[in-house]
Amino acid sequence: MTDLTSASAALDGSSDSNFELDRDGIAAAYNSVRNVYEALKEEVVFILRDRVASEGIKIHTIESRVKDLDSLLDKCARKGSNKPFSEFVDIAAARVICLFRSDLDRLINLVRNNFEVVSIDNKISEGNDPLSYLSIHMVCKIKSGYIGPRYEKILDKVFEIQLRTLCMHCWAAVSHYVDYKGDWDVPGNLKMALSALGGLFYVADSEFEQFNVARIESKKSAEQHSGSRGETSEINLDTVTALLEKLYPDRAKVLPAKMSELVRELKAAGYTSMDKVREDLISGENDVKDWEKEQHNGEIYFKDIGAARHALEAVSPSFKAVRESETRKARRRVRFGPARKPS
């Protein structure tokens, strides 16, 4: 993991030549409080994971660390400080890496709602150097409302939360290993290439965001038109998911990967419009209910995708053939294992 601290602490010139680093004193203090900062880090990560999940924000990952002693001593030497535990804010730090720029605002609000925010440094809005560090840094504390033995030693400690997109993270990871620390360092014949490379990451980030907006609109459109007669829209993950939600509101839902398998099966069976899919699902609905009545006393057994498959198999010979073919393939995989390419 790229060092969370080295990214957040830019070099701001050499320290006072008369400064003498108290290595032994800092090391002793560090060893006495390291466990406290580890507990703080774990609590921060727990809160972040729980709140991110409850808000339904899709993220890439959450990174975290407590600064090790060597890194702390190095920063003390650079900054000319023998009081890191009162002067530094990033001894414990976490980083949330999200997928889309629009999620950054949601994450900022999430942090504000769940921690006491001391300060915010938005390095994204300030970035104009190809090697600039793009991230939002929020210095925080645990809210005072948390009580109990596990919070007694960590409530007064500050920590840092960084927010960035996956594209920003990739560029930071690459530029971390480039010797040039800023535009002033880069040879003239490399500046254009470096700017172009940074621009590619920026464009990719923008395109991901535009795709996300279009994806959301596609889902909304599919939900608005699902189940209506005369529906001739294409068969895809959004339209099939929306239709099953409309027809089977009381059945358990499956993950998108499973729904994607149904989309593939529909196309393999020759379906070309959602109108025909809807018609066959409704035609086979009684077969689903009859089977559940006979086998499970009328209780709901199938998830949404299972009910759809059962209904389609009852009315569509082509879909039934596709399902039988898939079943045979699955049995062969279980019996013989995955197929291997000839050597």
N, C-alpha and C positions, 0 to 999 in steps of 0.2 A: 504494500500500500504506500502511495506517495506520502511523504512526511507531511502531516497536517500542519505542523508548526513552521517548517521551512517555507511553506507556501504563504503563510499568514504574516511572517515576520520578515519584511524586506530590509535589506541592509541600508542603513541610513548614515554611513560614514564610520570612520574608525572611532573607537572610544577614547576616553581621556587617557593620555599616555601615563598619567600618574595613578591610574586605577590599578588596584591589586585585588585579584579575584580570591575570595575566601572559599577555596575548593572544599576544605574539610568541613567548614561550617555549613555550607550548602548541602554537601553530601549527607551530613548527619541529620539535618532538617528534612531532607528528601526521604531518607529511609524511615523517618518517624511518621511521615504523613502519606507515604505512597499508597498504603492500603485505603486511606480515606478517599484519595482521588480515584482509586480503582472502583470503590463503592459508588462514588459520584458518577463515574462514567457509566457503570452498569445501570444505575437508576435512570440516567438521561436516555440511554438507548432503549430501555424498557418502555419509558413513557413515549418516546418517538415511535417505536414500532406499534405500540397499542393504538396511538392516536392516528397514525398514518393509515392503519388498517381500518379503523372505524370511520374515517373520512372517505375511504375508498380511493385514495390517491395511489396510483400505480408508480412504484419507484424501481430503480435498478438495484440499489443496495443502501445499507447504512454502515459506514465505516466509523471506527472509534479507536482512540488510543489515549494512554497516559504518557506524557513525554518521558523518555528515559533519561537517566542521569547525565550521560554524555551530551545529549542534545540540550538538556537544560543548562549545563555548564557552558556549552558553546554559546548559547544565547546570552547568558549572563556576561560572558566576556565581550560579546559584540555590543551589548547594550550598556555595559559598564554598571552592572547592578549586582549587589550582594543580597537583595531582598526579593527574589523571584516570586515568593508565595504571596506577597502583598502587591507586587508591581506587574506581574504577568497574568494575563487572562486566559491563556490557552494551555495550561499544564494538563488539563483534561479537555478533550475535544471530541466532537462527533461531526460526521459529514453525511448529509442526506443527498444522494444522487438520484434525481428524478429523470423522467424521460422527456418531458416537454417544458418549454419556457413558461407556458401558462400555469403550470403547476407550482412554479416558484412563488407566485403571489399566495396561492393556497397554503404553501408550506410556511411562508412568513406569518400568515394569520394563525396557523396551527401552533407555531412556536410562541407567538404573543399570547395565545389563549392558555397555554399550558406551562409556561415558564415566566419568571420575572425578567424582562428584557432590560438590560442595562444600556446597551448601545447597539447600533446597526451600522455596518460599513458595507455599502453596496459597490463592490469593485467592478460589477458588470457595467453599470452606467458610466463608470469612469474610464473603462478600458479603451485606449486608442493606440496602443503599442502592440505589434504582432505577438510579442512575448508577454503581454500583460496577463496577470493572473485573474481569470474571470470567476468570481464567486461572490456570494453574499455572506458576510460574517456577522453573526449575532452573538454578542456577549450576554450571558444570562446567569441567573441563579435559580435554584429550586424555589418554588413558591412557598411562602411562609405557612400556608394552610396545611402543608404536610406535617404530620406529627407522628411521634413514635421513636423508639430507639434507633431505627435504621436511618433516621433523618437528622439526629441530633448533631452529628459531626460534619454533615455536608451542606446544611442550610446556608451557611455563611460563605461558602466557596463559590467563586465564579468559574465559568467554563465557557467554551466557545462552540457554537453550532454553525457549520458551514452548509450552504445550500448551493447546488449547481446542477446543471443538466448533464446528461451522459456525454454529449458532444463536448461540452466545456471540460469535463473530466478527462476525456481522451486527449484533448489538446494539452491540458495541464500535464498529463502523464508523459506525453511526448516531449514537450518543451522543458520538462524537469531534467531531461538528460542532454539537453543542448547546452553547450558551454556559455553561450551568449545570454546575459541576464537582462538585456534591454536593447532598444534600437541603437543606442550609442556604441554597442559592442560589435555589431554585425558588419562584416566587410561589405563594401559597396556592391560587389558582384553577387552577393547572396541575399541582399535585402529584398529584391523583387520576388525571388523564389520563396523566401520566408513569409513575406506578406501574402503571397498567393496561397501558401499552405494554410496559414491562419484563416484566410478568407474561405477556403474550402470547408473548414470546420464550422465557420459561422454560417455559410450557406446551408450546410447539412442540418444545422440546428434549426434554421428558419424553415427549411423544407419539412422537417419532422413536425414542426408546429403547425404548418399549413395542412399537412396530411392529417394530423390529429383533429383539427377543426373540421375538415371535410369528412372524416370518419364519424365524428359526433353527429354531423348533419345527416349523414347517410343513415345512421341508426334511428334518428328522430323521424326521418321520412318513412323508413320501413315500418316503424311503430304506428305512424299515423294512417298508413294505407293497408296495414295487415288485416286480413280477414274480409276485406271488401270485395264484392263481386266485380268481375271485369279486371281483376288485378293481373296485368301482363308483365309486370316488372321482372327483371332477370332473377335467376335463382342464385343467391349468394348467402354468405354467412349472416348478414344483417337481416335480409328478408325472411330467411327460414327461421331464424331465432325469434323474430317478431311474430311470425305466424303461430309458432308453437306456444309462445307466451299468451297469445290471444285465445287459442283453442284449448290449452291445458293450463289454466291459471292455478289450479289446485295441485298440480303434480310437481314433484321435485325437479329442479333444473340440473342440467349437466354442464360441464366446463366447455368453453368454446372449442377446444381441440376435438371433443367428442361430436359436437354439433357440426364441425367441419367434415367429419367422416360421413354424416348423413347428407350433407350437400354434395359430396363426391358421389355417393350412391345414387342420389336423385338424378344427377346428370348422366351417370353411367346407364341408368334405366331408361333414358330417353326423354325425361321431363325437360320442357323448354320454357315454361311459364309458371309463375306462382299461382295463377288461377286454376290450372290443372292439378297442382299439388294440393291446393285447398279443397278442391272438389273431391279428390280421392280420399283425403284425410277424413272428411265429413262422411263419405260413403262407408268407410271402414270403421266408423266410431262404434257402432253397435257390436262389431266383432270383438273390439277391445273390452267393452263392458261385459259381454257374455263370457269371455275367457276369464276375466277377473271374478265374475260371479261364480263360475264353476270351480275355479281353482283356489280362490281366496275369499269366498263368501261375500263377494261384492266389494271388498275393501280395495283401495287403490294399491296396486302393485307396481305398475310400470312408472318409470320417470317419463318426462315429456318425450324424450327421444325414443324410448321403448314403445310407448303408446303409438307414436307416429309410425314406427317401423311395422308394428303389428297390424295397424290399420292399412297401410300401403300393401303389405304382403297379401292381405285378404282380397284386395280389389285389383291389384296390378301384377299380372304374370311376369312382366319384365323386371319389376322391382324385386319380386320374390326370387327370380333367377339370380339377380345381382347379389342378394343377401345369401343365397345358398352357396354361391361361388366364394363369397367372403368367408363364410363359415368353414368351407373346405380348406381354404388357404390358412385360416387360423389354426385348424386342427393339424395341418401339416407342419406348421411352425412349432406347435407344442410337441409334436412327435419327433421331428427331425432337427429342430432348431432352425435359426435363420439361414436362408440360402447363401451359399458362398460362391464367389466368383472363381471360375477355373483358373488355376495357376499357369 
